[in-house]
């Protein structure tokens, strides 16, 4: 349901709240299926992007697996219908309890980040008298044009096994009796909007596969990770990322072996554009050099602008208001006691007044999952377009 149509349905509804366009999610999943899964690729949804049960069930029903980075996410995936053999467990700091949960649940794969972690998993698996299926997360040292906090494939990052350590890992593998080697895994960053880093990754992956095969191992699983970005500045111009172009990179540049499984971990690109944070204007504060629009949503509901200096399109969606054609620049800020609680500065919007309803767009990924109760903020409701269609709110 288009956002402007929401206004009449939300009269009296509490804000802030998250709204999800289920029809857009469905259309996005169809594109992932068409250009990825239908080609024989395995696609896992990254629960760190969004772990809402309704969202997860839709994604699981569409045939995707789960990419988890904690024991809590493993359990959430299991509780929402994902088969254990669809669950990959990544993360640089897996606890013994989380490793045990993965083994007990018989998940598909552990993406291992160091020789020490590999040894620990081997010991825990030995105690359970079972084998742990693993892929080695390698650090290919590929620079990407994204925020430094979400760059994960450089030598200076904490993630993955370096080229120097890889030789030690390969040497140790034959002596780890409770490890089942499946293949290799990569993840070079997040919110990557250009294809060149993925082309470089595919080419480097070919070399790593050759190196590992030369050492006598079969790379059954090649997990290329995720990181594909979305258009935050103009979400209506590109509501669904160009998955055809993304998967074509790997069609073209990967030297895929016979019977080799190619896996991906997509999160943001699947759910970001389907979600919006809705908020009402509480006050307009005029200053000599700027005007503040103080809204009832804050960094506790969407931390990306404060944490990453991220840009989100902001729309006033009660378009029937007067002065809709007159624009004014605002600093759109929240109620939290931090100056960083700012969604946009010098942002042009129709003239605002108390009670106006705003939509902060492209908030479906790394929005609701990163909420906090700082300032003892209350929890907030979630609305799905299906509920509006069925008049359930």
Buried (B, 14 or more C-beta within 10 A) or exposed (E): BEBBEBBEBBEEBEBBBBBBBBBBBEEBBEBBBEBBBEEEBBBBBBBBBBBBEBBBEBBBEBBBBBBBBBBEBBBBBBEBBBBBEBBBBBBBEBEEEBBBBBBEBEBBBBBBBBBEBBBBBBEBBBEEEBBBBBBBBBBBBBEBEBBEEBBBBBEEBEBBBBEEBBEBBBEBBEEBEBBBBBBBBBBBBBBBBEBEBBBBBBBBBBEBBEBBEEEEBBBBBBBBBBBBBBBBEEBEEBBBBBBEEBBBBBBEBBEBBEEBBBBBBBBBBBBBBBBBBBBBBBEBEEEEEEBBBBBBBBBBBBBBBBBBEBBBBBBBBBEEBEEEEEEBEBBBBBBBEBEEBBBBEEBEBBBBEEEBBBBBBBBBBBBBBBBEEBBEBEEBEBBBBBBBEEEEE
